[in-house]
Amino acid sequence: MESFDSESAPLPRNMIENSMFEEEPDVVDLAKEFPSYPIDSDDVVYEPRSSRLLVRGLGENDLDEDEEDYESSARLLGMSFMNRNSSQRSAASSYIRQQPSGWCSMPSAWTMVVGVLILVLVASMIMVIYFLPGCTFTRDGCKKTMDTVYPVSTSGELFPWTELRLPVSVHPVHYNISLHPNLTSMTFQGSVSIIVQVLQVTKKIVLHSSDMKIISATFEGKEVKILEYKPWQQIAIKFPDDLKKGQYVLNINYTANFSSSYDGFYNSSYVDTTGAKRVLAATQFEPLAARKAFPCFDEPGFKSTFLIKITREPKYISLSNMPKAKTSNLSNGLQEDEFEKSVNMSTYLVAFIVAEFSSVSKNVSKTMVSVYAVPDKKDQVHYALETAGKLLDFYNTFFEIDYPLSKLDLVAIPDFLAGAMENWGLITFRETTLLVGNHSSHIDKQLVTCVIAHELAHQWFGNLVTMRWWNDLWLNEGFATYMQYTSIETVFPELDIDTEFLSIRFRALAKDALNSSHPVSTVVSTPEQVEEMFDSVSYEKGASILLMLNGTLTGEEFRKGVIEYLQKYTFRNTESEDLWNSLSQIMNTWTVQKGFPLVSVKRNGTQVTLTQEHFHLNSENTKDSLWHIPLTYVNDSCSALSSCKQVFHLKDKTATLKLPAQVKWLKFNYRSDGFYIVHYDEEGWRVLNEALSVDVNILPREDRAALINNIFALSRLGKVPFRQVLNLMEYIRNETETAPLTEALFQLAQIYRLLDKRSELNLVSRMKSYIFEHFGSLMDSQSWEQENSVSKITLRSALLEIACSLNRHNCTTQAKLIFDQWLASNKTNQIPSDLMTTVFKVAAQTEDGWTTLLDMYKYSNYDTEKRKTLEALASTQDVKKIILILQKSLDGSVIETHEFPFVINTICKNLPGYLYTWYFVKENWDKIIQKFPVGSYAIQSIIMSTTSQFSTKTHLVEAQNFFSSLGDRGSQMRIVQEAIETIKLNMLWLENNLNTLQNWL
C-alpha cells in the first residue's frame, strides 16, 4: 500500500473485578487488549454471580488439545484486582461490634508493633499463596496448573478463545462470497461459504467478523450458533465433540451497513460535471478490514482462494480481483456478476467495486491492462495505461516470473484515503496518484509513475510472496519502495528519480534517529500496532537497506537472490530470515534493532580509526548497538565515478584502515547509498570543506547533499557546533545541482519555521536575510516559463516556494502578475503546473484571490490542479478562513475528508494557523478518530504536523497532558512518543544554539 502524502495505542482494557478473599471470583467481560474503538459502558456487562465461573483451573496433566491452545493466552491476559464495591463495604459495616459508651482501652506501643508485624506476616503469606501463578499446594509442594480466563461473548456465553491472533488449528482453503450492495440504502447483504481444513483436532472454529449482523450459520449443513466477541472482532463456533482432521464447509449469511470510514466495504460519492451526485462502493481491506465485508480468517498467513459474486443494478459495473466469468440476469431486474476463482492470496488483497466507471485497455505480455475512472475524467487515464504497460514488462523480465493473472485493473477512486492499494489484479488509487491531465507537469507525472511502479512491484512482493505477519511488513513495503525507484531509473530515466530517492532516505534517517523509532522487523500484537507499522521505517528504511545491500553485492548477485526468494516462496508466506537466506546474512542487524550507526572517522597519518555507535538524538533510556556496516568510501585521487568506490566491512565497535600516504581526504558512504551518518574529525571536515570551495564537482551531487544532511544532523546531536554547519554552507553559493541545494533549503527552512513559531523576531529576520544572501540570486534567476527537465523543475519549485513564502519582492510580484494574467485570459493562459502552488499561494493571501480559488476548487475536474488549489487555500493567514477550511475538511463538505491530514499539514507551516490547528485537533479528537483509525498513517501525520514545531516547556506540558488524557483513544501510540521526543529535542537545540545564531547570522 502506498501511504497517502501530506504524512500504538495499547488497546482499551476491560476490567476483571475480583476480590482475593472471595471463594468465587467476581469477573466481568475481559480483554487485556482489543481494537482501537473504546468500549461503551453498555458493553461491560456484570454477570449474575451464578454465571461468573469464568476461571477454570486445570491440572498439569488435564489439558486437552483445545485447552492447550488457550495456555499461551494466560500470559497475555491480566487481572486487575479491586476492592469490593461500596454496597459490599456497607453491608460489612453492619457487623461491626458496638462498644459500650465511654469504654476505651489503649494498647501499649509494644503490643501495637507486635500486632502490626503479625498482620504484615499473615497478609504477606496470603498474597504469596494467592498470587503465586499456576500453583496448587499438595503434599509434594507446588503443583503447576493453568488458569485460563475466557471472555464473555455478546450472548453471555463464554467465548472459546483468548488471543488477538487466531488459532492455527483451522485454516481456510476456499471462500465462495456473494454480495448484494444497495447504493440507495447504503447497506449490503452477503453470504460466505468457507471450506476449512482442520489441521489439529479441535472443538472450536474462530475467525474474524466486524460490524455485521449474522442472520444464520450452518456447519456441514447443520445449523450452528455463532458466538461473537466484539472487542477483538472475532466470532466462534463451539462443538460438543472433537472435529477430526479434514475438510468441512461453514456457511454464514449476514447483513451490514457500508463502512463510515475509509476501510472495509465503504460507499463514496462525487458530483459530476452536470451537478448530479453519483455514488459508488469500493473496498480497502489492508490491514484489518476484510472482516468488515465478509466473515473470514483475516490474517495474512491464512492464504486461500476466492470466488466472488456481486449483485448490482444494470447501470453499474462491478470489478473484482479476477476477470469476470459471466453475468446473469435476475428476475428482480438486477444482474449478478460472477468472477473467476482467484489464485491463493491473503484476505487483505481481496477487492471489489460497484460504480459507474469508464475505462481504456491494452494487452501487455498476455495481460489485459485497464485503467478505470469516472466518465468525466476518461481523458486523463492514458498516461497511466502506457506507464503501467511499460512497468509490467520491466517487472516480468526483472523477476523472471510473469505476472500470474490474465488481467490488471488500475482504478481511480474519487474518495480514497491511501495513496493506492495493491489489491491483486484490481489496484485502487487516489485520483491524484493515477490521473494525468493535458497540462500536468513532469513532476506530476513523476508522482503518478512512482505510485504505479510501487503498486505493480507489490504484485510480486506482497501478493505473490507475502509476509507471514505484520511485524515483517517491510518485506512488502520496503521492497515495493526499493523496486519503484529501481524500475523508474531504468524505464523512465528522464524523471530523475535518484534525487527523490535520496531525499526520502534523508527523511527516514531523521525519523529513525529518535528513541521512539522501532526495528524494521518488530513485535506487533494489537490493531493499533499493526496500523503504526505503515511508516517511514517499513517503507523508506526498508528500501534503504536493500539499496545498501545491492551496492555491496557484486554483479547480478542481488537480482539473483531476489529471484531465488520469489521462486522458492511463490504463493506462500515468509519472514525476514527467509529473505536473508536468499540474499545475505550481513543485513540481519539492520532489521532486528532500531536506529542506525554513526561512524566516526579519525585520521592519523596513513592510519584511519573507524568507530561505530548508535546515532541517538535523545540519550534517555538508550542502549548501544553494533551493526555489520558495509562502509563505502572514495578519496581525492578518484571520487566521482562508481569505479572509485571501495568497501570496508565494519563489524566491531572499532577498526583501523590503512591509506596510501598521498591521500589528502576521504569521503565515506559513497553517494549516500548506506543507511548511516558519518562524522569526521576537525581536520577531516576542514579538508572536505576546502576541496568543495575549490571545485564543487570534486564529489558527486549525492555526496554533497549527504555532507549537508549529515552536518545538520550532527549539529542536532551536539557533535559539531552550529558554527561549523554555517562554515560548510558557505560553499553553497557555488552549488548548481538540485540535490544539495534542495537539501540545504529544507534544513534551513526547518530552522526558520522553528524560530518563527517561537516568535524570535530578530532571529527570524536574520535567518531570512541569511537565506536570501545564499540563495537570493538563484531565486531571482529562475524562469517562470514551461520547463521540461525534472531536475530543473524540482529546484525551481523549491526555490520559488520559499522565496514567495518569505515575501521576496521579485517572487511575489511575478506570482501576482501571472495569476492576474491567467484570470484575465479566462484561465487559458497556462500557468506551468509546477509553479501553480506557488502562484496560488500568493493569490490566496488576498480576499478576492482566496474566494476565486475556493470556487475553482469546488468545480475543478483536474485533481492535480485541485490539490494545488487546496494547498493554497490552506496557506491563508486569515484565521477565519483557517477555521472554515478545517471544519469543511473534517466534516467532508466542500473538501473531501480524506484531505484533512493534508490540510492540517499545510496550515501548520504558517504562524497564524499552527496554534489554532492544535486546539482544533484537541477539541475534535473524537470526531477525528471516528474517521481515521487510531495509529493509522493519517493520525500519525496529524499529530506530527500539529506538534513538531513546538519548542517551549508550556507546549511540552500541554502536549503531554492532552495525550495522556486520551487513554485508550490514543495515549500509547508510538507517534505520541515521537511527538513528545521531538518537542524536547527542539527545546534542547534552541537552548544550545540560540546564542550561536545570534552571533553568526
SVG drawing of the C-alpha trace seen along z (x, -y; Angstrom):
<svg xmlns="http://www.w3.org/2000/svg" viewBox="-38 -43 91 80">
<polyline fill="none" stroke="black" stroke-width="0.4" points="0.0,0.0 1.2,-3.5 0.8,-5.7 -1.0,-9.0 1.1,-12.1 0.5,-15.1 2.3,-12.2 0.3,-2.1 -2.1,-2.7 -2.5,0.1 -5.9,1.2 -8.5,0.2 -8.8,2.7 -11.9,4.4 -11.6,4.8 -11.7,8.1 -13.2,7.4 -12.1,9.7 -11.5,10.0 -8.8,12.2 -10.9,13.0 -13.9,14.5 -14.2,18.1 -16.0,17.3 -14.4,14.6 -16.3,11.6 -15.5,11.5 -16.7,9.3 -16.0,9.4 -12.3,9.2 -9.7,8.3 -6.3,7.1 -6.2,5.5 -8.6,5.0 -9.1,2.8 -9.0,-0.9 -12.6,-1.9 -13.4,-2.5 -15.9,-0.3 -19.2,-1.9 -20.4,-1.4 -23.2,0.7 -20.7,3.1 -19.4,4.0 -22.0,6.4 -21.8,7.6 -23.0,11.2 -25.0,12.7 -22.9,14.5 -24.2,17.8 -22.7,17.3 -19.4,15.9 -17.4,19.1 -15.0,17.8 -11.8,19.2 -11.1,22.8 -8.2,24.4 -6.6,27.2 -4.2,29.8 -0.9,30.2 -2.0,33.4 -5.6,32.3 -5.1,30.1 -6.7,31.4 -5.8,30.1 -8.2,27.1 -7.2,26.1 -3.6,26.2 -4.5,23.6 -5.5,21.4 -2.4,21.9 -0.3,19.1 -3.2,16.7 -2.9,16.7 0.4,14.8 -1.5,12.2 -4.5,11.7 -4.0,10.0 -6.3,9.3 -6.9,6.1 -7.9,6.6 -10.2,4.1 -11.8,3.6 -15.3,4.7 -17.9,2.3 -19.4,-0.2 -22.6,1.9 -20.4,4.8 -18.5,2.5 -21.7,1.0 -23.1,4.5 -20.0,5.5 -20.1,2.4 -23.3,3.5 -21.5,6.3 -19.0,4.1 -19.4,4.7 -20.7,1.7 -18.6,0.9 -20.2,-0.3 -20.2,-4.1 -17.1,-5.5 -15.3,-2.2 -11.8,-2.5 -8.5,-0.6 -5.3,-1.9 -2.8,0.8 0.8,0.4 3.4,-0.5 4.9,3.0 1.5,4.6 0.9,2.4 4.3,3.2 3.8,7.0 0.2,6.7 1.4,4.9 4.1,7.4 1.7,10.3 -0.7,8.6 2.0,8.0 3.2,11.6 -0.2,13.0 -1.1,10.6 2.2,11.5 1.6,15.2 -1.9,14.8 -0.6,12.6 2.2,15.1 -0.3,18.0 -2.9,16.1 -0.6,14.6 1.8,17.4 0.9,18.3 -0.1,21.7 0.3,23.5 -1.9,26.0 -0.3,26.8 -0.2,30.5 1.8,32.8 4.5,32.7 4.6,28.9 3.6,26.6 1.9,28.5 1.7,26.4 -1.8,25.6 -3.1,23.2 -5.9,20.7 -7.4,19.7 -9.7,16.8 -12.3,16.6 -14.0,13.5 -17.8,13.2 -19.5,13.2 -22.3,10.9 -24.8,13.6 -23.4,14.0 -21.8,17.4 -18.0,17.9 -16.1,17.1 -13.7,20.1 -10.6,18.1 -8.4,15.7 -5.9,14.2 -5.9,11.5 -4.3,13.8 -6.5,16.7 -5.7,20.3 -3.7,22.2 -5.6,25.4 -8.1,24.5 -7.1,22.9 -9.3,21.7 -9.0,23.4 -11.6,21.6 -14.2,18.8 -17.4,18.5 -18.6,15.0 -21.9,13.5 -22.6,9.8 -25.6,7.5 -24.7,3.9 -27.6,1.5 -26.4,-2.0 -29.7,-3.6 -30.0,-2.3 -26.2,-2.1 -26.4,1.4 -25.3,4.8 -26.3,8.4 -23.8,11.2 -23.3,14.9 -20.0,16.7 -19.2,20.4 -15.8,21.3 -14.1,24.6 -11.9,25.1 -9.1,27.5 -8.9,28.8 -5.2,29.4 -5.4,30.4 -8.3,32.0 -10.3,29.2 -13.7,28.2 -13.9,24.7 -13.5,22.6 -12.6,19.0 -12.5,16.3 -13.0,12.6 -16.1,10.5 -16.8,6.8 -19.8,4.5 -22.2,7.0 -25.4,8.8 -25.2,12.5 -28.5,13.9 -27.7,17.6 -24.9,20.1 -24.5,23.8 -21.6,26.2 -21.7,29.2 -25.4,28.4 -26.4,28.3 -27.4,25.0 -24.8,23.8 -24.7,20.9 -22.3,18.1 -20.6,16.5 -19.2,13.1 -16.6,11.2 -16.8,7.6 -13.7,6.1 -11.4,8.4 -13.7,8.6 -13.9,12.3 -16.7,14.9 -16.6,18.6 -18.4,21.9 -18.1,24.3 -18.6,28.1 -19.6,30.6 -17.4,33.2 -13.9,33.1 -13.6,32.1 -11.3,34.6 -8.7,33.6 -10.1,33.0 -12.1,30.5 -15.5,29.0 -17.9,26.3 -19.0,23.3 -21.8,21.1 -22.8,17.7 -25.5,15.3 -25.3,11.7 -26.1,8.0 -24.2,4.9 -24.0,1.1 -21.3,-0.3 -18.4,-1.4 -18.5,-5.1 -14.7,-5.3 -12.2,-4.6 -11.7,-0.9 -13.8,2.2 -16.6,2.1 -17.4,-1.7 -19.6,-4.0 -18.2,-7.0 -19.8,-9.8 -18.8,-12.6 -20.6,-15.3 -20.2,-15.0 -19.9,-17.9 -23.7,-18.2 -24.1,-18.7 -25.5,-15.3 -24.4,-13.3 -23.0,-9.9 -22.5,-7.1 -20.2,-4.0 -19.0,-1.3 -15.3,-0.3 -13.1,1.6 -9.9,1.0 -9.0,4.1 -5.4,3.6 -4.6,4.2 -7.5,5.4 -10.8,4.6 -11.7,7.6 -13.6,8.7 -15.9,5.7 -17.1,7.1 -17.3,10.8 -16.5,13.2 -13.0,14.5 -9.7,15.6 -8.3,12.1 -4.6,12.6 -2.0,12.5 -0.8,16.0 -4.2,17.6 -4.0,17.6 -6.9,19.1 -8.7,18.9 -11.8,16.8 -14.8,16.9 -16.9,13.7 -20.4,12.9 -21.8,9.4 -25.4,8.5 -25.9,4.9 -28.2,2.6 -27.7,2.7 -26.4,-0.9 -23.4,0.0 -20.4,2.2 -18.6,4.4 -15.0,5.2 -13.0,7.7 -9.5,9.3 -10.2,11.8 -11.7,11.5 -15.5,11.7 -16.6,15.2 -20.3,14.5 -23.2,12.1 -26.7,13.4 -30.0,11.5 -32.1,12.0 -35.9,12.0 -35.9,8.8 -34.3,6.8 -30.8,6.9 -27.7,8.6 -25.2,10.9 -21.6,10.9 -19.5,14.0 -15.7,13.7 -13.2,16.5 -11.7,18.3 -8.7,16.4 -5.2,17.5 -4.1,18.3 -3.9,15.0 -4.4,13.2 -7.7,11.6 -6.4,8.1 -5.8,8.3 -9.4,9.1 -11.2,6.2 -14.4,5.3 -16.0,2.2 -19.5,1.2 -19.6,-2.0 -20.3,-3.9 -16.8,-4.0 -15.3,-4.2 -12.1,-2.5 -9.4,-2.1 -7.4,1.1 -4.5,2.7 -2.9,6.1 0.6,6.3 2.5,9.5 -0.6,11.7 -2.2,9.5 -5.2,7.2 -4.3,3.9 -7.2,1.4 -7.4,-2.0 -10.8,-3.0 -12.1,-6.4 -15.3,-8.4 -16.6,-9.2 -15.9,-12.9 -12.1,-12.1 -11.7,-9.4 -9.4,-11.7 -6.9,-11.6 -6.2,-7.8 -3.9,-7.4 -0.6,-8.2 -1.3,-5.7 -2.1,-3.0 1.1,-3.5 3.1,-3.7 1.6,-0.5 2.3,1.4 6.0,0.4 6.5,1.2 4.7,4.6 7.1,5.6 10.0,4.5 9.0,6.5 8.2,9.6 11.7,9.5 13.5,8.4 11.9,11.1 11.8,13.8 8.3,14.6 5.4,13.5 2.5,11.6 0.2,14.6 -3.2,13.1 -4.8,12.5 -6.0,9.0 -4.7,6.0 -7.1,3.1 -6.0,-0.3 -8.9,-2.2 -9.1,-5.9 -11.4,-6.3 -12.9,-9.8 -12.8,-9.4 -9.8,-7.3 -7.6,-7.8 -4.4,-5.9 -2.2,-6.8 -3.0,-3.5 -3.7,0.2 -2.1,3.2 -5.2,5.5 -4.2,8.4 -5.5,7.6 -7.5,4.6 -5.2,1.8 -7.0,-1.2 -5.7,-4.7 -6.4,-8.2 -7.3,-10.2 -4.3,-12.4 -1.9,-9.4 -3.3,-7.9 -4.8,-10.6 -2.7,-12.9 -4.3,-15.9 -3.0,-17.6 -1.3,-20.4 0.3,-18.2 4.0,-18.8 6.8,-16.2 6.7,-16.4 3.0,-15.4 3.9,-12.5 6.8,-11.5 4.4,-11.1 1.9,-9.0 4.8,-6.9 6.1,-6.3 2.8,-5.1 2.1,-2.8 5.6,-1.4 5.2,-0.8 1.8,1.0 3.0,3.1 6.0,4.2 3.6,5.4 2.1,7.9 5.3,9.9 6.4,8.5 3.3,8.7 0.9,10.6 2.9,13.5 5.0,13.7 3.5,12.3 4.9,11.6 3.6,14.1 2.5,11.4 2.6,7.6 5.8,7.4 7.6,8.0 5.5,5.5 8.8,4.2 9.1,7.3 6.1,5.9 6.6,2.1 10.4,1.9 10.8,4.0 8.0,2.2 9.6,-1.1 13.0,0.0 11.7,1.5 9.7,-1.6 12.9,-3.6 14.9,-0.9 12.3,-0.4 11.8,-4.1 15.5,-4.7 15.7,-2.1 12.4,-2.7 11.9,-6.4 15.4,-7.9 14.1,-11.4 12.2,-11.6 15.4,-12.0 14.1,-9.7 17.5,-9.4 17.1,-12.8 13.7,-11.9 15.1,-8.6 18.0,-10.4 15.6,-12.8 13.3,-10.2 16.4,-8.3 17.4,-11.5 13.9,-11.8 13.9,-8.2 17.2,-8.8 15.7,-11.7 12.8,-9.6 15.0,-6.6 17.3,-8.7 14.6,-9.0 14.2,-6.7 10.5,-6.3 11.5,-4.6 11.3,-0.8 13.2,2.1 12.3,2.7 11.0,6.1 9.4,5.7 6.8,7.2 3.3,6.4 0.2,7.5 -2.6,5.0 -4.6,3.5 -3.1,0.1 0.4,1.5 -0.4,3.0 -1.6,-0.4 1.6,-2.0 3.8,0.3 2.8,-1.7 5.5,-4.4 8.9,-5.5 10.8,-2.7 8.8,0.0 8.8,-1.9 11.9,-4.1 14.3,-2.5 13.3,0.9 14.1,-0.3 17.4,-2.0 18.9,1.2 18.0,3.0 19.8,0.3 22.8,0.6 22.9,4.4 22.7,4.1 25.6,1.7 27.6,4.2 27.0,7.3 28.7,7.8 27.3,8.0 23.9,9.7 24.0,11.2 21.2,9.1 18.8,9.8 19.6,13.5 18.9,13.6 15.6,11.8 14.6,14.2 15.5,17.2 13.4,15.8 10.4,15.3 10.6,18.6 11.1,20.5 8.1,18.9 5.6,18.3 2.0,18.2 3.5,18.6 4.2,16.5 7.7,15.6 9.7,13.9 12.8,11.7 15.1,14.6 13.8,16.3 14.9,13.2 18.4,13.1 18.8,16.8 18.4,16.0 20.5,12.8 23.0,12.1 23.1,12.6 25.1,9.5 21.9,7.4 20.3,9.1 21.4,6.5 19.7,3.8 16.2,5.3 16.3,6.6 17.4,3.4 16.1,-0.1 18.1,-3.1 21.3,-3.3 25.0,-3.8 27.1,-6.9 30.5,-6.2 33.3,-8.4 36.4,-8.8 39.7,-9.9 42.8,-10.1 46.4,-10.0 48.8,-10.0 48.1,-6.9 46.0,-5.2 42.3,-5.8 40.4,-4.8 36.7,-3.9 34.3,-3.8 30.6,-3.0 28.0,-3.9 24.2,-4.2 23.1,-7.6 20.8,-8.7 19.4,-12.2 17.9,-11.5 20.2,-9.7 17.3,-8.8 16.8,-5.1 19.1,-4.1 21.4,-1.2 24.3,-0.9 24.2,1.5 26.5,2.8 25.8,3.2 27.6,5.0 28.3,1.9 29.4,2.2 31.3,-1.1 32.0,-2.6 34.4,-5.4 36.4,-7.4 39.3,-9.7 40.8,-12.7 42.6,-10.6 39.3,-9.1 36.0,-10.3 33.4,-11.0 32.9,-7.6 31.3,-4.4 34.5,-2.5 36.3,-4.7 34.2,-3.2 36.0,-0.9 34.3,1.2 35.4,1.9 33.2,4.1 33.0,2.6 31.7,5.4 33.1,4.3 33.0,1.2 36.3,0.0 38.6,0.9 41.5,-0.6 42.1,-1.3 45.4,-1.9 45.8,-4.5 48.4,-5.4 50.5,-8.4 49.4,-10.7 45.7,-10.6 44.5,-14.1 40.9,-13.4 38.3,-10.7 34.6,-10.7 32.7,-7.8 29.3,-6.5 29.7,-6.9 26.6,-8.6 24.9,-8.1 23.8,-4.6 24.4,-3.4 21.9,-4.0 24.3,-5.6 25.8,-9.1 29.5,-9.9 31.3,-12.3 34.9,-13.3 37.4,-14.8 38.0,-18.5 40.7,-18.1 38.6,-15.7 35.8,-18.3 38.2,-21.1 39.8,-19.4 36.4,-18.4 35.2,-21.9 38.3,-23.2 38.0,-20.8 34.4,-21.9 35.3,-25.5 37.8,-24.9 35.6,-22.7 32.1,-21.7 32.2,-18.8 35.0,-17.1 32.3,-14.9 29.1,-13.6 25.9,-15.6 24.6,-12.9 27.7,-13.1 27.5,-16.9 23.8,-16.6 24.8,-14.0 27.5,-16.2 24.9,-18.9 22.4,-16.5 24.9,-14.8 26.4,-18.0 22.9,-19.4 22.1,-16.0 25.4,-16.1 24.7,-19.6 21.3,-18.4 23.2,-15.6 25.6,-18.0 28.7,-16.5 29.5,-19.7 28.8,-23.4 26.3,-25.2 29.2,-27.5 30.7,-24.5 27.4,-24.0 27.5,-27.6 31.1,-27.1 30.1,-24.3 27.2,-26.2 29.5,-28.9 30.3,-26.6 26.6,-26.6 26.9,-29.9 28.7,-28.0 26.3,-25.0 24.1,-24.4 22.8,-20.9 19.3,-20.1 20.0,-17.5 22.4,-19.6 20.5,-22.8 17.1,-21.4 18.6,-19.6 20.2,-22.9 16.9,-24.7 15.0,-22.0 17.3,-22.2 17.3,-26.0 13.5,-26.2 13.1,-23.9 15.2,-26.2 13.4,-29.2 9.9,-27.8 11.1,-26.8 12.3,-30.3 9.1,-31.7 6.9,-29.6 8.9,-30.8 8.4,-34.4 12.1,-35.0 11.5,-38.0 15.1,-39.3 16.5,-35.9 13.6,-35.2 14.6,-38.4 18.3,-37.5 17.6,-33.9 15.5,-35.3 18.4,-37.5 20.8,-34.6 18.7,-32.5 18.4,-35.4 22.1,-36.1 23.0,-32.5 20.1,-31.7 18.7,-35.0 20.5,-35.4 19.5,-31.8 15.9,-32.5 15.8,-35.7 17.3,-33.9 14.6,-31.2 12.4,-31.1 8.6,-31.3 8.0,-29.6 7.3,-26.0 10.2,-23.7 10.7,-20.0 13.7,-19.0 12.5,-17.3 15.7,-18.3 15.3,-22.0 11.6,-21.9 12.3,-20.4 14.9,-23.0 12.7,-25.9 9.7,-24.8 11.7,-24.6 13.4,-28.0 10.4,-30.0 8.1,-28.5 10.5,-29.5 11.2,-32.9 7.5,-33.8 6.7,-32.4 9.4,-34.7 7.8,-37.6 10.8,-38.1 9.6,-41.0 10.7,-39.7 8.9,-36.4 5.6,-37.7 5.4,-40.4 5.9,-37.9 3.4,-35.4 0.7,-38.1 1.3,-39.1 1.0,-35.5 -2.2,-34.9 -3.8,-38.1 -2.9,-37.3 -4.3,-33.8 -7.7,-35.2 -7.8,-37.8 -7.4,-35.2 -10.3,-33.2 -7.7,-30.6 -6.4,-29.9 -3.0,-31.5 -1.5,-28.4 0.5,-28.5 3.3,-26.0 1.9,-23.2 5.0,-23.0 4.6,-26.8 0.8,-26.6 1.1,-26.0 3.5,-29.0 1.3,-31.3 -1.9,-30.2 -0.4,-30.6 0.5,-34.2 -3.0,-34.8 -4.7,-33.2 -3.4,-36.0 -5.9,-38.4 -9.7,-38.2 -10.5,-38.1 -7.8,-35.7 -8.9,-33.3 -12.5,-33.4 -11.6,-32.8 -9.5,-29.8 -12.3,-28.4 -14.7,-28.5 -12.0,-26.8 -11.6,-24.1 -15.3,-23.3 -15.6,-22.9 -12.2,-21.8 -12.1,-18.5 -8.4,-18.1 -7.3,-16.6 -3.6,-17.6 -4.8,-21.2 -7.4,-20.8 -4.9,-19.6 -2.6,-22.6 -5.5,-24.9 -6.4,-23.3 -2.8,-23.7 -3.0,-27.4 -6.4,-27.8 -4.9,-26.2 -1.9,-28.6 -4.0,-31.6 -3.0,-33.8 -6.7,-34.7 -7.8,-32.9 -11.5,-32.9 -10.6,-31.2 -8.4,-28.7 -11.3,-27.8 -13.6,-27.4 -11.2,-25.1 -10.6,-23.0 -14.3,-22.5 -15.1,-21.8 -12.4,-19.2 -13.3,-17.4 -17.0,-17.2 -16.4,-16.4 -18.5,-19.3 -16.8,-21.1 -13.5,-19.5 -13.2,-15.7 -12.4,-14.3 -9.5,-12.2 -7.7,-15.6 -8.0,-16.6 -4.4,-15.4 -3.0,-17.3 -5.0,-20.5 -3.6,-20.2 0.0,-19.8 -0.3,-22.8 -1.9,-25.1 0.7,-24.3 3.5,-25.5 2.4,-29.1 2.4,-31.1 -1.2,-32.1 -2.6,-28.6 -0.4,-26.2 -1.6,-27.0 -5.3,-27.2 -4.9,-23.9 -3.5,-22.3 -6.5,-23.5 -8.9,-22.3 -7.4,-18.8 -7.7,-18.6 -11.3,-19.8 -12.3,-17.4 -10.2,-14.4 -13.1,-12.0 -14.5,-13.0 -11.1,-12.6 -10.6,-9.0 -14.0,-8.1 -12.8,-8.9 -9.2,-7.7 -8.2,-4.7 -6.0,-5.2 -2.4,-4.5 -3.0,-5.0 -0.8,-7.0 -3.4,-9.7 -3.3,-10.0 0.5,-10.0 0.5,-12.8 -2.0,-14.9 -0.1,-14.5 3.3,-15.4 2.0,-18.3 0.5,-19.9 3.3,-19.3 6.6,-19.0 7.4,-22.8 6.7,-23.2 9.8,-24.2 8.7,-25.6 8.1,-24.0 4.5,-25.2 3.7,-23.4 5.5,-20.3 3.4,-20.1 0.3,-20.9 1.0,-18.1 1.9,-15.6 -1.4,-16.4 -3.5,-16.1 -2.1,-12.8 -2.1,-11.2 -5.8,-12.2 -6.7,-10.1 -6.4,-6.8 -7.4,-4.0 -8.2,-6.7 -4.5,-7.0 -2.3,-7.8 0.1,-4.9 0.6,-5.3 4.3,-5.3 3.7,-8.6 2.8,-10.2 6.2,-9.2 7.7,-10.6 5.9,-13.9 6.9,-14.4 10.5,-13.5 10.6,-15.9 9.4,-18.8 12.1,-18.1 14.7,-17.9 13.5,-21.2 13.8,-22.8 17.3,-21.4 18.6,-22.5 17.3,-26.1 18.8,-26.2 22.2,-25.2 22.2,-27.2 20.3,-30.5 23.4,-32.3 25.4,-30.9 22.6,-32.0 22.6,-35.5 26.4,-35.8 26.8,-34.2 23.7,-35.1"/>
</svg>
